[in-house]
Amino acid sequence: MAAEQQTPKVLHRSENSDIKGKIIEYAWWLKKNGRANATIEGRTKLLALMVKRGANLYDPETVKEVIAKQQWCNGRKNNAVDAYSSFLKMVGGTWSPPLYLTVRKLPFIPKETEIDQLIAGCTHHMATFLQMLKETGARCGEIWMLK
């Protein structure tokens, strides 16, 4: 017997409530698989945003188009690809995800004079706390517990 090829189901706008239900089902699936609440919230919001911007979650090509058209940084696009990949894993679909290379940026490191200006503009209690952080390099929790 020849194996049947499964084609992705194409949804119409009238089935918008079905999409919302699938996203809720996806959130529960993530919860059952031990994902953090922040991960669940971020991924479901990304999927809902992609649907709002014209993506059909059952057609990977429309999802690729929507992600490509967004003026997001590559890190956010990678998050969208990850969210959609795990959604497809839940529904049993597959796709060839696009690759977005993330550019690592150098962190902002303030000058000592900028730190001093920040400390000078704070209340006495907060200024003492910040000065201790600056001079000792200790962690916030360590200094906060000092008497």
N, CA, C and O atoms as CSV, one atom per row, in Angstrom:
chain,resi,resn,atom,element,x,y,z
A,1,MET,N,N,0.836,-1.188,0.000
A,1,MET,CA,C,0.000,0.000,0.000
A,1,MET,C,C,0.879,1.249,0.000
A,1,MET,O,O,1.916,1.307,0.661
A,2,ALA,N,N,0.446,2.207,-0.734
A,2,ALA,CA,C,1.193,3.470,-0.791
A,2,ALA,C,C,0.809,4.327,0.406
A,2,ALA,O,O,-0.359,4.427,0.779
A,3,ALA,N,N,1.818,4.937,0.989
A,3,ALA,CA,C,1.564,5.810,2.145
A,3,ALA,C,C,0.923,7.106,1.664
A,3,ALA,O,O,1.353,7.702,0.676
A,4,GLU,N,N,-0.096,7.521,2.370
A,4,GLU,CA,C,-0.785,8.749,2.005
A,4,GLU,C,C,-0.013,9.942,2.551
A,4,GLU,O,O,0.462,9.922,3.686
A,5,GLN,N,N,0.103,10.961,1.745
A,5,GLN,CA,C,0.746,12.179,2.214
A,5,GLN,C,C,-0.310,13.061,2.854
A,5,GLN,O,O,-1.402,13.254,2.320
A,6,GLN,N,N,0.049,13.591,4.016
A,6,GLN,CA,C,-0.876,14.479,4.692
A,6,GLN,C,C,-0.532,15.911,4.328
A,6,GLN,O,O,0.612,16.341,4.477
A,7,THR,N,N,-1.518,16.641,3.855
A,7,THR,CA,C,-1.308,18.048,3.548
A,7,THR,C,C,-1.838,18.864,4.705
A,7,THR,O,O,-2.818,18.474,5.340
A,8,PRO,N,N,-1.203,20.000,4.992
A,8,PRO,CA,C,-1.677,20.808,6.110
A,8,PRO,C,C,-3.088,21.322,5.852
A,8,PRO,O,O,-3.457,21.659,4.727
A,9,LYS,N,N,-3.854,21.368,6.922
A,9,LYS,CA,C,-5.222,21.854,6.841
A,9,LYS,C,C,-5.197,23.378,6.711
A,9,LYS,O,O,-4.510,24.052,7.478
A,10,VAL,N,N,-5.927,23.912,5.765
A,10,VAL,CA,C,-5.988,25.356,5.567
A,10,VAL,C,C,-7.261,25.865,6.222
A,10,VAL,O,O,-8.358,25.391,5.925
A,11,LEU,N,N,-7.108,26.831,7.113
A,11,LEU,CA,C,-8.254,27.365,7.833
A,11,LEU,C,C,-8.753,28.642,7.190
A,11,LEU,O,O,-8.000,29.363,6.535
A,12,HIS,N,N,-10.014,28.908,7.385
A,12,HIS,CA,C,-10.625,30.132,6.901
A,12,HIS,C,C,-10.837,31.064,8.086
A,12,HIS,O,O,-10.769,30.630,9.236
A,13,ARG,N,N,-11.087,32.315,7.820
A,13,ARG,CA,C,-11.281,33.314,8.882
A,13,ARG,C,C,-12.447,32.949,9.806
A,13,ARG,O,O,-12.439,33.332,10.976
A,14,SER,N,N,-13.436,32.228,9.312
A,14,SER,CA,C,-14.598,31.887,10.143
A,14,SER,C,C,-14.230,30.915,11.257
A,14,SER,O,O,-14.984,30.750,12.215
A,15,GLU,N,N,-13.074,30.273,11.132
A,15,GLU,CA,C,-12.651,29.315,12.152
A,15,GLU,C,C,-11.668,29.940,13.132
A,15,GLU,O,O,-10.808,29.249,13.679
A,16,ASN,N,N,-11.793,31.249,13.355
A,16,ASN,CA,C,-10.898,31.981,14.244
A,16,ASN,C,C,-11.000,31.472,15.679
A,16,ASN,O,O,-9.996,31.436,16.390
A,17,SER,N,N,-12.207,31.076,16.120
A,17,SER,CA,C,-12.369,30.562,17.478
A,17,SER,C,C,-11.638,29.232,17.633
A,17,SER,O,O,-11.155,28.913,18.720
A,18,ASP,N,N,-11.553,28.447,16.545
A,18,ASP,CA,C,-10.803,27.197,16.581
A,18,ASP,C,C,-9.320,27.475,16.835
A,18,ASP,O,O,-8.671,26.736,17.575
A,19,ILE,N,N,-8.783,28.528,16.229
A,19,ILE,CA,C,-7.386,28.905,16.424
A,19,ILE,C,C,-7.149,29.319,17.872
A,19,ILE,O,O,-6.160,28.913,18.483
A,20,LYS,N,N,-8.058,30.131,18.425
A,20,LYS,CA,C,-7.912,30.546,19.826
A,20,LYS,C,C,-7.946,29.341,20.749
A,20,LYS,O,O,-7.195,29.273,21.722
A,21,GLY,N,N,-8.821,28.389,20.440
A,21,GLY,CA,C,-8.888,27.163,21.233
A,21,GLY,C,C,-7.609,26.352,21.135
A,21,GLY,O,O,-7.156,25.776,22.123
A,22,LYS,N,N,-7.023,26.305,19.936
A,22,LYS,CA,C,-5.764,25.581,19.749
A,22,LYS,C,C,-4.628,26.240,20.520
A,22,LYS,O,O,-3.765,25.553,21.067
A,23,ILE,N,N,-4.626,27.577,20.566
A,23,ILE,CA,C,-3.577,28.279,21.315
A,23,ILE,C,C,-3.718,28.013,22.806
A,23,ILE,O,O,-2.719,27.864,23.509
A,24,ILE,N,N,-4.960,27.951,23.295
A,24,ILE,CA,C,-5.184,27.613,24.709
A,24,ILE,C,C,-4.759,26.172,24.973
A,24,ILE,O,O,-4.139,25.873,25.994
A,25,GLU,N,N,-5.097,25.286,24.046
A,25,GLU,CA,C,-4.667,23.888,24.163
A,25,GLU,C,C,-3.145,23.801,24.164
A,25,GLU,O,O,-2.571,23.003,24.904
A,26,TYR,N,N,-2.490,24.614,23.344
A,26,TYR,CA,C,-1.031,24.660,23.279
A,26,TYR,C,C,-0.443,25.134,24.609
A,26,TYR,O,O,0.561,24.598,25.076
A,27,ALA,N,N,-1.079,26.149,25.219
A,27,ALA,CA,C,-0.606,26.644,26.520
A,27,ALA,C,C,-0.684,25.530,27.567
A,27,ALA,O,O,0.236,25.362,28.369
A,28,TRP,N,N,-1.771,24.779,27.558
A,28,TRP,CA,C,-1.918,23.674,28.514
A,28,TRP,C,C,-0.892,22.580,28.225
A,28,TRP,O,O,-0.349,21.989,29.157
A,29,TRP,N,N,-0.621,22.305,26.962
A,29,TRP,CA,C,0.372,21.306,26.572
A,29,TRP,C,C,1.761,21.721,27.078
A,29,TRP,O,O,2.519,20.890,27.577
A,30,LEU,N,N,2.086,23.012,26.942
A,30,LEU,CA,C,3.370,23.503,27.455
A,30,LEU,C,C,3.447,23.347,28.973
A,30,LEU,O,O,4.483,22.961,29.514
A,31,LYS,N,N,2.340,23.652,29.654
A,31,LYS,CA,C,2.295,23.537,31.116
A,31,LYS,C,C,2.515,22.088,31.542
A,31,LYS,O,O,3.261,21.819,32.484
A,32,LYS,N,N,1.864,21.158,30.847
A,32,LYS,CA,C,2.022,19.737,31.179
A,32,LYS,C,C,3.444,19.250,30.928
A,32,LYS,O,O,3.906,18.312,31.577
A,33,ASN,N,N,4.142,19.891,29.980
A,33,ASN,CA,C,5.512,19.508,29.672
A,33,ASN,C,C,6.540,20.274,30.501
A,33,ASN,O,O,7.733,20.242,30.199
A,34,GLY,N,N,6.086,20.954,31.532
A,34,GLY,CA,C,6.986,21.559,32.504
A,34,GLY,C,C,7.594,22.893,32.118
A,34,GLY,O,O,8.615,23.283,32.683
A,35,ARG,N,N,7.005,23.596,31.182
A,35,ARG,CA,C,7.543,24.902,30.796
A,35,ARG,C,C,7.169,25.952,31.840
A,35,ARG,O,O,6.134,25.850,32.499
A,36,ALA,N,N,8.016,26.944,31.977
A,36,ALA,CA,C,7.770,28.029,32.929
A,36,ALA,C,C,6.609,28.897,32.453
A,36,ALA,O,O,6.322,28.969,31.258
A,37,ASN,N,N,5.953,29.549,33.394
A,37,ASN,CA,C,4.813,30.405,33.049
A,37,ASN,C,C,5.214,31.523,32.089
A,37,ASN,O,O,4.446,31.880,31.197
A,38,ALA,N,N,6.416,32.076,32.270
A,38,ALA,CA,C,6.875,33.138,31.378
A,38,ALA,C,C,7.043,32.607,29.950
A,38,ALA,O,O,6.733,33.309,28.988
A,39,THR,N,N,7.528,31.387,29.814
A,39,THR,CA,C,7.684,30.765,28.499
A,39,THR,C,C,6.325,30.563,27.851
A,39,THR,O,O,6.137,30.868,26.674
A,40,ILE,N,N,5.384,30.051,28.622
A,40,ILE,CA,C,4.035,29.795,28.111
A,40,ILE,C,C,3.391,31.092,27.649
A,40,ILE,O,O,2.821,31.158,26.560
A,41,GLU,N,N,3.482,32.117,28.476
A,41,GLU,CA,C,2.869,33.403,28.133
A,41,GLU,C,C,3.515,34.007,26.889
A,41,GLU,O,O,2.820,34.493,25.997
A,42,GLY,N,N,4.830,33.975,26.832
A,42,GLY,CA,C,5.536,34.548,25.684
A,42,GLY,C,C,5.217,33.838,24.387
A,42,GLY,O,O,4.977,34.480,23.364
A,43,ARG,N,N,5.214,32.510,24.423
A,43,ARG,CA,C,4.959,31.751,23.197
A,43,ARG,C,C,3.520,31.882,22.723
A,43,ARG,O,O,3.278,32.004,21.523
A,44,THR,N,N,2.567,31.858,23.638
A,44,THR,CA,C,1.170,31.985,23.224
A,44,THR,C,C,0.893,33.390,22.681
A,44,THR,O,O,0.130,33.544,21.727
A,45,LYS,N,N,1.504,34.410,23.280
A,45,LYS,CA,C,1.328,35.771,22.762
A,45,LYS,C,C,1.927,35.902,21.368
A,45,LYS,O,O,1.348,36.555,20.501
A,46,LEU,N,N,3.087,35.282,21.151
A,46,LEU,CA,C,3.700,35.330,19.826
A,46,LEU,C,C,2.822,34.650,18.782
A,46,LEU,O,O,2.637,35.176,17.685
A,47,LEU,N,N,2.283,33.484,19.120
A,47,LEU,CA,C,1.405,32.790,18.173
A,47,LEU,C,C,0.160,33.614,17.869
A,47,LEU,O,O,-0.247,33.730,16.713
A,48,ALA,N,N,-0.447,34.187,18.914
A,48,ALA,CA,C,-1.651,35.001,18.709
A,48,ALA,C,C,-1.333,36.226,17.856
A,48,ALA,O,O,-2.138,36.617,17.010
A,49,LEU,N,N,-0.174,36.831,18.071
A,49,LEU,CA,C,0.224,37.989,17.281
A,49,LEU,C,C,0.448,37.609,15.824
A,49,LEU,O,O,0.072,38.356,14.921
A,50,MET,N,N,1.058,36.452,15.592
A,50,MET,CA,C,1.277,36.014,14.210
A,50,MET,C,C,-0.049,35.732,13.509
A,50,MET,O,O,-0.209,36.039,12.327
A,51,VAL,N,N,-0.997,35.148,14.238
A,51,VAL,CA,C,-2.326,34.897,13.661
A,51,VAL,C,C,-3.004,36.220,13.330
A,51,VAL,O,O,-3.615,36.364,12.270
A,52,LYS,N,N,-2.894,37.185,14.241
A,52,LYS,CA,C,-3.497,38.502,14.025
A,52,LYS,C,C,-2.907,39.177,12.791
A,52,LYS,O,O,-3.593,39.926,12.096
A,53,ARG,N,N,-1.629,38.908,12.524
A,53,ARG,CA,C,-0.954,39.541,11.386
A,53,ARG,C,C,-1.036,38.709,10.113
A,53,ARG,O,O,-0.334,38.988,9.140
A,54,GLY,N,N,-1.899,37.677,10.115
A,54,GLY,CA,C,-2.192,36.965,8.879
A,54,GLY,C,C,-1.635,35.562,8.744
A,54,GLY,O,O,-1.781,34.955,7.683
A,55,ALA,N,N,-1.007,35.025,9.770
A,55,ALA,CA,C,-0.459,33.670,9.681
A,55,ALA,C,C,-1.559,32.639,9.892
A,55,ALA,O,O,-2.451,32.823,10.719
A,56,ASN,N,N,-1.482,31.561,9.137
A,56,ASN,CA,C,-2.359,30.418,9.329
A,56,ASN,C,C,-1.509,29.354,10.004
A,56,ASN,O,O,-0.557,28.849,9.408
A,57,LEU,N,N,-1.845,29.010,11.239
A,57,LEU,CA,C,-1.008,28.093,12.014
A,57,LEU,C,C,-0.940,26.694,11.417
A,57,LEU,O,O,-0.084,25.899,11.804
A,58,TYR,N,N,-1.821,26.387,10.489
A,58,TYR,CA,C,-1.786,25.077,9.845
A,58,TYR,C,C,-1.065,25.120,8.496
A,58,TYR,O,O,-1.004,24.115,7.788
A,59,ASP,N,N,-0.522,26.284,8.145
A,59,ASP,CA,C,0.226,26.432,6.901
A,59,ASP,C,C,1.575,27.089,7.211
A,59,ASP,O,O,1.647,28.309,7.358
A,60,PRO,N,N,2.645,26.290,7.311
A,60,PRO,CA,C,3.954,26.832,7.700
A,60,PRO,C,C,4.474,27.938,6.790
A,60,PRO,O,O,5.208,28.813,7.251
A,61,GLU,N,N,4.117,27.920,5.531
A,61,GLU,CA,C,4.612,28.956,4.622
A,61,GLU,C,C,4.071,30.335,4.989
A,61,GLU,O,O,4.793,31.326,4.879
A,62,THR,N,N,2.814,30.415,5.422
A,62,THR,CA,C,2.269,31.714,5.829
A,62,THR,C,C,2.940,32.195,7.103
A,62,THR,O,O,3.153,33.394,7.288
A,63,VAL,N,N,3.275,31.250,7.990
A,63,VAL,CA,C,3.973,31.617,9.228
A,63,VAL,C,C,5.358,32.167,8.893
A,63,VAL,O,O,5.782,33.170,9.466
A,64,LYS,N,N,6.064,31.513,7.967
A,64,LYS,CA,C,7.382,32.006,7.542
A,64,LYS,C,C,7.285,33.418,6.969
A,64,LYS,O,O,8.122,34.273,7.260
A,65,GLU,N,N,6.262,33.654,6.156
A,65,GLU,CA,C,6.087,34.978,5.557
A,65,GLU,C,C,5.847,36.043,6.620
A,65,GLU,O,O,6.437,37.123,6.578
A,66,VAL,N,N,4.975,35.726,7.569
A,66,VAL,CA,C,4.647,36.702,8.608
A,66,VAL,C,C,5.886,37.012,9.445
A,66,VAL,O,O,6.153,38.176,9.744
A,67,ILE,N,N,6.640,35.990,9.823
A,67,ILE,CA,C,7.843,36.217,10.620
A,67,ILE,C,C,8.852,37.056,9.829
A,67,ILE,O,O,9.467,37.971,10.377
A,68,ALA,N,N,9.020,36.745,8.550
A,68,ALA,CA,C,9.994,37.460,7.722
A,68,ALA,C,C,9.636,38.934,7.553
A,68,ALA,O,O,10.530,39.773,7.449
A,69,LYS,N,N,8.338,39.265,7.523
A,69,LYS,CA,C,7.905,40.637,7.301
A,69,LYS,C,C,8.014,41.510,8.550
A,69,LYS,O,O,7.975,42.736,8.448
A,70,GLN,N,N,8.149,40.900,9.715
A,70,GLN,CA,C,8.185,41.673,10.950
A,70,GLN,C,C,9.514,42.408,11.084
A,70,GLN,O,O,10.553,41.923,10.636
A,71,GLN,N,N,9.468,43.562,11.694
A,71,GLN,CA,C,10.683,44.327,11.937
A,71,GLN,C,C,11.202,44.026,13.337
A,71,GLN,O,O,11.512,44.929,14.114
A,72,TRP,N,N,11.287,42.751,13.632
A,72,TRP,CA,C,11.805,42.282,14.909
A,72,TRP,C,C,13.299,42.042,14.777
A,72,TRP,O,O,13.814,41.874,13.672
A,73,CYS,N,N,13.989,42.027,15.908
A,73,CYS,CA,C,15.390,41.620,15.877
A,73,CYS,C,C,15.429,40.105,15.650
A,73,CYS,O,O,14.421,39.418,15.817
A,74,ASN,N,N,16.582,39.605,15.277
A,74,ASN,CA,C,16.685,38.178,14.974
A,74,ASN,C,C,16.424,37.295,16.184
A,74,ASN,O,O,15.968,36.162,16.027
A,75,GLY,N,N,16.701,37.785,17.383
A,75,GLY,CA,C,16.406,37.014,18.588
A,75,GLY,C,C,14.916,36.790,18.755
A,75,GLY,O,O,14.481,35.691,19.101
A,76,ARG,N,N,14.132,37.830,18.511
A,76,ARG,CA,C,12.667,37.702,18.613
A,76,ARG,C,C,12.140,36.786,17.512
A,76,ARG,O,O,11.227,35.993,17.744
A,77,LYS,N,N,12.715,36.896,16.313
A,77,LYS,CA,C,12.297,36.001,15.234
A,77,LYS,C,C,12.612,34.554,15.594
A,77,LYS,O,O,11.823,33.660,15.290
A,78,ASN,N,N,13.760,34.310,16.240
A,78,ASN,CA,C,14.083,32.958,16.706
A,78,ASN,C,C,13.075,32.476,17.738
A,78,ASN,O,O,12.703,31.302,17.740
A,79,ASN,N,N,12.628,33.374,18.618
A,79,ASN,CA,C,11.602,33.007,19.600
A,79,ASN,C,C,10.311,32.609,18.906
A,79,ASN,O,O,9.653,31.651,19.312
A,80,ALA,N,N,9.941,33.350,17.851
A,80,ALA,CA,C,8.725,33.026,17.095
A,80,ALA,C,C,8.868,31.672,16.413
A,80,ALA,O,O,7.927,30.879,16.405
A,81,VAL,N,N,10.034,31.402,15.841
A,81,VAL,CA,C,10.283,30.107,15.194
A,81,VAL,C,C,10.202,28.979,16.225
A,81,VAL,O,O,9.614,27.932,15.954
A,82,ASP,N,N,10.788,29.188,17.404
A,82,ASP,CA,C,10.727,28.173,18.464
A,82,ASP,C,C,9.294,27.922,18.920
A,82,ASP,O,O,8.886,26.779,19.128
A,83,ALA,N,N,8.536,29.009,19.073
A,83,ALA,CA,C,7.139,28.872,19.497
A,83,ALA,C,C,6.338,28.080,18.475
A,83,ALA,O,O,5.572,27.187,18.835
A,84,TYR,N,N,6.516,28.408,17.201
A,84,TYR,CA,C,5.761,27.707,16.170
A,84,TYR,C,C,6.232,26.260,16.027
A,84,TYR,O,O,5.419,25.370,15.778
A,85,SER,N,N,7.524,26.018,16.180
A,85,SER,CA,C,8.044,24.645,16.098
A,85,SER,C,C,7.445,23.764,17.183
A,85,SER,O,O,7.069,22.620,16.929
A,86,SER,N,N,7.360,24.307,18.402
A,86,SER,CA,C,6.771,23.491,19.466
A,86,SER,C,C,5.267,23.340,19.286
A,86,SER,O,O,4.700,22.321,19.680
A,87,PHE,N,N,4.605,24.349,18.692
A,87,PHE,CA,C,3.179,24.209,18.382
A,87,PHE,C,C,2.977,23.073,17.385
A,87,PHE,O,O,2.082,22.244,17.549
A,88,LEU,N,N,3.816,23.041,16.349
A,88,LEU,CA,C,3.712,21.959,15.357
A,88,LEU,C,C,3.990,20.599,15.978
A,88,LEU,O,O,3.385,19.599,15.591
A,89,LYS,N,N,4.907,20.562,16.941
A,89,LYS,CA,C,5.195,19.302,17.629
A,89,LYS,C,C,3.947,18.807,18.350
A,89,LYS,O,O,3.667,17.609,18.380
A,90,MET,N,N,3.191,19.758,18.937
A,90,MET,CA,C,1.966,19.375,19.647
A,90,MET,C,C,0.924,18.822,18.684
A,90,MET,O,O,0.283,17.815,18.987
A,91,VAL,N,N,0.740,19.466,17.514
A,91,VAL,CA,C,-0.303,19.035,16.587
A,91,VAL,C,C,0.169,17.948,15.635
A,91,VAL,O,O,-0.617,17.446,14.832
A,92,GLY,N,N,1.451,17.577,15.715
A,92,GLY,CA,C,1.967,16.507,14.873
A,92,GLY,C,C,2.402,16.953,13.494
A,92,GLY,O,O,2.463,16.137,12.574
A,93,GLY,N,N,2.703,18.223,13.330
A,93,GLY,CA,C,3.141,18.733,12.037
A,93,GLY,C,C,4.653,18.880,11.966
A,93,GLY,O,O,5.349,18.757,12.974
A,94,THR,N,N,5.145,19.141,10.781
A,94,THR,CA,C,6.574,19.378,10.591
A,94,THR,C,C,6.762,20.562,9.653
A,94,THR,O,O,5.851,20.930,8.912
A,95,TRP,N,N,7.944,21.152,9.691
A,95,TRP,CA,C,8.296,22.224,8.782
A,95,TRP,C,C,9.799,22.381,8.769
A,95,TRP,O,O,10.494,21.859,9.640
A,96,SER,N,N,10.292,23.088,7.794
A,96,SER,CA,C,11.717,23.410,7.784
A,96,SER,C,C,11.831,24.863,8.242
A,96,SER,O,O,11.563,25.782,7.469
A,97,PRO,N,N,12.227,25.071,9.498
A,97,PRO,CA,C,12.224,26.423,10.063
A,97,PRO,C,C,13.306,27.303,9.453
A,97,PRO,O,O,14.385,26.822,9.108
A,98,PRO,N,N,13.015,28.597,9.319
A,98,PRO,CA,C,14.042,29.524,8.841
A,98,PRO,C,C,15.111,29.727,9.909
A,98,PRO,O,O,14.858,29.524,11.096
A,99,LEU,N,N,16.289,30.124,9.489
A,99,LEU,CA,C,17.409,30.327,10.398
A,99,LEU,C,C,17.697,31.817,10.498
A,99,LEU,O,O,17.966,32.474,9.492
A,100,TYR,N,N,17.639,32.342,11.703
A,100,TYR,CA,C,17.965,33.737,11.956
A,100,TYR,C,C,19.150,33.768,12.907
A,100,TYR,O,O,19.060,33.271,14.030
A,101,LEU,N,N,20.257,34.346,12.467
A,101,LEU,CA,C,21.446,34.431,13.285
A,101,LEU,C,C,21.338,35.625,14.224
A,101,LEU,O,O,21.058,36.743,13.794
A,102,THR,N,N,21.561,35.377,15.501
A,102,THR,CA,C,21.463,36.418,16.503
A,102,THR,C,C,22.806,37.132,16.637
A,102,THR,O,O,23.855,36.497,16.739
A,103,VAL,N,N,22.753,38.439,16.635
A,103,VAL,CA,C,23.963,39.245,16.798
A,103,VAL,C,C,24.094,39.606,18.271
A,103,VAL,O,O,23.217,40.243,18.855
A,104,ARG,N,N,25.198,39.190,18.852
A,104,ARG,CA,C,25.426,39.497,20.265
A,104,ARG,C,C,25.978,40.906,20.388
A,104,ARG,O,O,26.947,41.262,19.718
A,105,LYS,N,N,25.360,41.704,21.244
A,105,LYS,CA,C,25.779,43.080,21.451
A,105,LYS,C,C,26.573,43.189,22.747
A,105,LYS,O,O,26.373,42.401,23.672
A,106,LEU,N,N,27.458,44.150,22.811
A,106,LEU,CA,C,28.180,44.415,24.043
A,106,LEU,C,C,27.234,45.094,25.029
A,106,LEU,O,O,26.454,45.962,24.637
A,107,PRO,N,N,27.294,44.710,26.296
A,107,PRO,CA,C,26.403,45.342,27.273
A,107,PRO,C,C,26.837,46.783,27.558
A,107,PRO,O,O,28.004,47.137,27.394
A,108,PHE,N,N,25.888,47.594,27.981
A,108,PHE,CA,C,26.200,48.964,28.372
A,108,PHE,C,C,26.864,48.937,29.735
A,108,PHE,O,O,26.317,48.378,30.686
A,109,ILE,N,N,28.032,49.534,29.835
A,109,ILE,CA,C,28.736,49.636,31.110
A,109,ILE,C,C,28.910,51.123,31.395
A,109,ILE,O,O,29.643,51.815,30.688
A,110,PRO,N,N,28.231,51.615,32.437
A,110,PRO,CA,C,28.301,53.052,32.716
A,110,PRO,C,C,29.679,53.453,33.243
A,110,PRO,O,O,30.399,52.645,33.830
A,111,LYS,N,N,30.022,54.717,33.019
A,111,LYS,CA,C,31.266,55.263,33.559
A,111,LYS,C,C,31.090,55.496,35.048
A,111,LYS,O,O,29.968,55.588,35.547
A,112,GLU,N,N,32.202,55.590,35.747
A,112,GLU,CA,C,32.134,55.768,37.197
A,112,GLU,C,C,31.445,57.085,37.549
A,112,GLU,O,O,30.734,57.155,38.551
A,113,THR,N,N,31.641,58.108,36.759
A,113,THR,CA,C,30.984,59.384,37.042
A,113,THR,C,C,29.462,59.267,36.890
A,113,THR,O,O,28.714,59.906,37.630
A,114,GLU,N,N,29.006,58.455,35.934
A,114,GLU,CA,C,27.564,58.240,35.773
A,114,GLU,C,C,26.982,57.496,36.963
A,114,GLU,O,O,25.870,57.788,37.403
A,115,ILE,N,N,27.731,56.538,37.481
A,115,ILE,CA,C,27.279,55.803,38.672
A,115,ILE,C,C,27.201,56.743,39.864
A,115,ILE,O,O,26.244,56.693,40.636
A,116,ASP,N,N,28.213,57.608,40.017
A,116,ASP,CA,C,28.216,58.573,41.119
A,116,ASP,C,C,27.038,59.534,41.014
A,116,ASP,O,O,26.444,59.887,42.033
A,117,GLN,N,N,26.689,59.964,39.806
A,117,GLN,CA,C,25.540,60.847,39.615
A,117,GLN,C,C,24.235,60.145,39.986
A,117,GLN,O,O,23.338,60.757,40.566
A,118,LEU,N,N,24.135,58.866,39.651
A,118,LEU,CA,C,22.945,58.092,40.022
A,118,LEU,C,C,22.819,58.009,41.533
A,118,LEU,O,O,21.744,58.229,42.091
A,119,ILE,N,N,23.921,57.691,42.184
A,119,ILE,CA,C,23.911,57.567,43.649
A,119,ILE,C,C,23.551,58.899,44.292
A,119,ILE,O,O,22.798,58.926,45.266
A,120,ALA,N,N,24.073,60.005,43.767
A,120,ALA,CA,C,23.800,61.328,44.341
A,120,ALA,C,C,22.327,61.711,44.206
A,120,ALA,O,O,21.815,62.490,45.011
A,121,GLY,N,N,21.654,61.180,43.214
A,121,GLY,CA,C,20.252,61.528,42.994
A,121,GLY,C,C,19.260,60.669,43.750
A,121,GLY,O,O,18.052,60.870,43.622
A,122,CYS,N,N,19.739,59.714,44.538
A,122,CYS,CA,C,18.840,58.800,45.255
A,122,CYS,C,C,18.631,59.240,46.695
A,122,CYS,O,O,19.320,60.128,47.198
A,123,THR,N,N,17.665,58.602,47.348
A,123,THR,CA,C,17.441,58.849,48.771
A,123,THR,C,C,18.643,58.347,49.563
A,123,THR,O,O,19.463,57.590,49.043
A,124,HIS,N,N,18.746,58.773,50.827
A,124,HIS,CA,C,19.899,58.408,51.657
A,124,HIS,C,C,20.024,56.886,51.792
A,124,HIS,O,O,21.121,56.339,51.680
A,125,HIS,N,N,18.914,56.216,52.030
A,125,HIS,CA,C,18.930,54.765,52.227
A,125,HIS,C,C,19.376,54.043,50.946
A,125,HIS,O,O,20.210,53.139,50.994
A,126,MET,N,N,18.820,54.448,49.817
A,126,MET,CA,C,19.174,53.823,48.543
A,126,MET,C,C,20.599,54.180,48.131
A,126,MET,O,O,21.306,53.353,47.555
A,127,ALA,N,N,21.021,55.412,48.425
A,127,ALA,CA,C,22.385,55.828,48.091
A,127,ALA,C,C,23.403,54.997,48.856
A,127,ALA,O,O,24.434,54.614,48.303
A,128,THR,N,N,23.124,54.717,50.117
A,128,THR,CA,C,24.023,53.873,50.918
A,128,THR,C,C,24.104,52.476,50.317
A,128,THR,O,O,25.186,51.902,50.198
A,129,PHE,N,N,22.961,51.942,49.944
A,129,PHE,CA,C,22.895,50.612,49.330
A,129,PHE,C,C,23.708,50.571,48.032
A,129,PHE,O,O,24.505,49.656,47.828
A,130,LEU,N,N,23.509,51.548,47.168
A,130,LEU,CA,C,24.211,51.582,45.884
A,130,LEU,C,C,25.712,51.812,46.052
A,130,LEU,O,O,26.516,51.244,45.314
A,131,GLN,N,N,26.088,52.648,47.027
A,131,GLN,CA,C,27.509,52.891,47.278
A,131,GLN,C,C,28.195,51.611,47.743
A,131,GLN,O,O,29.328,51.329,47.354
A,132,MET,N,N,27.507,50.847,48.572
A,132,MET,CA,C,28.071,49.558,49.025
A,132,MET,C,C,28.233,48.602,47.846
A,132,MET,O,O,29.240,47.901,47.747
A,133,LEU,N,N,27.257,48.573,46.964
A,133,LEU,CA,C,27.365,47.731,45.770
A,133,LEU,C,C,28.576,48.138,44.935
A,133,LEU,O,O,29.348,47.294,44.479
A,134,LYS,N,N,28.724,49.427,44.748
A,134,LYS,CA,C,29.813,49.939,43.916
A,134,LYS,C,C,31.172,49.619,44.528
A,134,LYS,O,O,32.088,49.204,43.818
A,135,GLU,N,N,31.308,49.804,45.816
A,135,GLU,CA,C,32.624,49.669,46.451
A,135,GLU,C,C,33.019,48.221,46.735
A,135,GLU,O,O,34.204,47.888,46.719
A,136,THR,N,N,32.034,47.358,46.994
A,136,THR,CA,C,32.376,45.985,47.381
A,136,THR,C,C,32.204,44.980,46.255
A,136,THR,O,O,32.880,43.951,46.239
A,137,GLY,N,N,31.319,45.256,45.321
A,137,GLY,CA,C,31.049,44.278,44.266
A,137,GLY,C,C,30.233,43.096,44.765
A,137,GLY,O,O,30.148,42.066,44.095
A,138,ALA,N,N,29.630,43.245,45.947
A,138,ALA,CA,C,28.819,42.173,46.521
A,138,ALA,C,C,27.485,42.080,45.777
A,138,ALA,O,O,27.137,42.953,44.982
A,139,ARG,N,N,26.761,41.020,46.050
A,139,ARG,CA,C,25.435,40.841,45.458
A,139,ARG,C,C,24.413,41.662,46.225
A,139,ARG,O,O,24.598,41.987,47.398
A,140,CYS,N,N,23.334,41.988,45.536
A,140,CYS,CA,C,22.286,42.813,46.156
A,140,CYS,C,C,21.749,42.189,47.435
A,140,CYS,O,O,21.615,42.865,48.455
A,141,GLY,N,N,21.442,40.898,47.377
A,141,GLY,CA,C,20.876,40.208,48.538
A,141,GLY,C,C,21.814,40.205,49.726
A,141,GLY,O,O,21.368,40.279,50.871
A,142,GLU,N,N,23.115,40.119,49.467
A,142,GLU,CA,C,24.088,40.116,50.557
A,142,GLU,C,C,24.100,41.454,51.283
A,142,GLU,O,O,24.138,41.506,52.512
A,143,ILE,N,N,24.066,42.527,50.516
A,143,ILE,CA,C,24.098,43.852,51.134
A,143,ILE,C,C,22.766,44.175,51.795
A,143,ILE,O,O,22.737,44.801,52.854
A,144,TRP,N,N,21.673,43.759,51.189
A,144,TRP,CA,C,20.345,44.054,51.736
A,144,TRP,C,C,20.161,43.422,53.121
A,144,TRP,O,O,19.434,43.957,53.958
A,145,MET,N,N,20.823,42.283,53.357
A,145,MET,CA,C,20.678,41.583,54.637
A,145,MET,C,C,21.568,42.168,55.724
A,145,MET,O,O,21.437,41.785,56.886
A,146,LEU,N,N,22.477,43.093,55.379
A,146,LEU,CA,C,23.354,43.702,56.378
A,146,LEU,C,C,22.568,44.579,57.337
A,146,LEU,O,O,21.584,45.213,56.955
A,147,LYS,N,N,23.008,44.606,58.569
A,147,LYS,CA,C,22.368,45.467,59.589
A,147,LYS,C,C,23.321,46.551,60.007
A,147,LYS,O,O,22.982,47.379,60.852
